[in-house]
Amino acid sequence: MNPKSDYVKAHRQVAASRGRADDHMCVACYGPAHQWAYKYTDPNPMFSGGTVYSHDPSHYQPMCRSCHIAFDREKDPRLEQVVRQRSAACAAGVLATLEDMRPTYSEAGKKAAAVRRACSCGYQ
């Protein structure tokens, strides 16, 4: 399954189980919530494009956007490492593709399409 669609599916499961986030109060500031935030409590989290998530709706809490961003930055020290690893893998794939395409370098459209296919981080 596509990791991005798996991430979307997990968030839809939370909404189906617990309702829309904006029907709740933010657990941090008690203002209106806008998003379901992963609590980083799942012992077996999933990863998608540097984002950590869970398939279990109990591992989410309603938060406003600003509290959600602050919470993610505080709670997920792995996030920076995951992003770096995936960026490095993506860069290696793109460079290898560009090297393979050296004879057709002047064909910008083909080059751009190949770079998008080679990129593992979801670059479009």
C-alpha positions as CSV (number, residue, x, y, z in Angstrom):
1,M,0.0,0.0,0.0
2,N,1.1,3.5,-0.7
3,P,2.5,5.0,2.6
4,K,0.7,8.3,1.9
5,S,-2.7,6.7,1.4
6,D,-2.1,4.5,4.5
7,Y,-1.5,7.7,6.5
8,V,-4.7,9.2,5.1
9,K,-6.6,6.0,5.9
10,A,-5.3,6.1,9.5
11,H,-6.6,9.6,10.0
12,R,-10.0,8.7,8.4
13,Q,-10.2,5.8,10.9
14,V,-9.7,8.3,13.8
15,A,-12.4,10.6,12.4
16,A,-14.8,7.6,11.9
17,S,-14.1,6.4,15.5
18,R,-13.9,9.7,17.4
19,G,-15.6,12.2,15.2
20,R,-14.2,15.3,13.5
21,A,-11.4,17.1,15.4
22,D,-13.1,20.4,15.1
23,D,-16.0,19.0,17.2
24,H,-13.6,18.9,20.1
25,M,-11.5,21.3,22.2
26,C,-7.7,21.4,21.9
27,V,-6.2,19.3,24.8
28,A,-3.4,21.9,25.2
29,C,-5.0,25.3,25.1
30,Y,-8.7,24.4,25.3
31,G,-9.5,26.4,22.2
32,P,-11.2,24.9,19.2
33,A,-9.4,21.9,17.8
34,H,-8.7,21.5,14.1
35,Q,-6.7,18.4,13.8
36,W,-6.2,14.9,15.3
37,A,-2.6,14.9,16.6
38,Y,-0.7,11.6,17.1
39,K,0.3,11.3,20.8
40,Y,3.5,9.3,20.1
41,T,2.2,6.5,22.4
42,D,1.9,3.6,19.9
43,P,4.7,1.1,20.6
44,N,4.8,0.3,16.9
45,P,4.3,3.6,15.0
46,M,4.1,3.9,11.3
47,F,6.1,6.3,9.1
48,S,5.1,8.1,6.0
49,G,7.3,10.8,4.4
50,G,8.9,11.7,7.8
51,T,5.5,11.7,9.5
52,V,4.8,9.4,12.4
53,Y,1.3,8.0,12.8
54,S,-0.7,5.1,14.2
55,H,-3.6,2.9,13.0
56,D,-5.1,3.0,16.5
57,P,-7.5,5.9,17.1
58,S,-6.7,5.9,20.8
59,H,-3.2,7.2,20.0
60,Y,-4.6,10.6,18.8
61,Q,-5.8,13.7,20.6
62,P,-7.7,16.8,19.3
63,M,-5.5,19.9,18.9
64,C,-5.5,23.3,17.3
65,R,-3.0,23.8,14.5
66,S,-0.5,25.8,16.5
67,C,-0.5,23.5,19.5
68,H,-0.2,20.5,17.2
69,I,2.9,21.9,15.5
70,A,4.5,22.7,18.9
71,F,3.6,19.3,20.2
72,D,5.1,17.5,17.2
73,R,8.3,19.5,17.5
74,E,8.7,18.7,21.2
75,K,7.6,15.0,21.1
76,D,9.3,13.5,18.0
77,P,13.1,13.6,18.1
78,R,13.1,10.8,15.5
79,L,11.4,13.0,13.0
80,E,14.5,15.0,12.1
81,Q,16.5,11.8,11.7
82,V,13.8,10.2,9.5
83,V,13.6,13.2,7.3
84,R,17.4,13.3,6.9
85,Q,17.6,9.6,6.0
86,R,14.8,9.8,3.5
87,S,16.3,13.0,2.0
88,A,19.6,11.3,1.6
89,A,18.1,8.3,-0.1
90,C,16.0,10.5,-2.3
91,A,19.1,12.6,-3.3
92,A,21.1,9.4,-4.1
93,G,18.3,8.1,-6.3
94,V,17.9,11.5,-8.1
95,L,21.7,11.7,-8.7
96,A,21.9,8.2,-10.0
97,T,19.0,8.9,-12.4
98,L,20.6,12.1,-13.7
99,E,23.9,10.2,-14.3
100,D,22.0,7.6,-16.3
101,M,20.4,10.3,-18.3
102,R,23.5,12.2,-19.3
103,P,23.0,11.6,-23.1
104,T,19.5,13.0,-22.9
105,Y,20.3,15.9,-20.6
106,S,18.9,18.5,-23.0
107,E,15.5,16.9,-22.9
108,A,14.2,18.8,-19.8
109,G,10.8,17.2,-19.8
110,K,12.1,13.6,-19.8
111,K,14.7,14.5,-17.1
112,A,12.1,16.0,-14.8
113,A,9.8,13.0,-15.2
114,A,12.7,10.6,-14.4
115,V,13.7,12.7,-11.3
116,R,10.1,12.5,-10.0
117,R,10.1,8.7,-10.5
118,A,13.5,8.3,-8.8
119,C,12.6,10.4,-5.8
120,S,11.6,8.3,-2.8
121,C,10.4,11.1,-0.6
122,G,7.3,11.9,-2.6
123,Y,8.6,14.9,-4.6
124,Q,6.2,15.8,-7.4
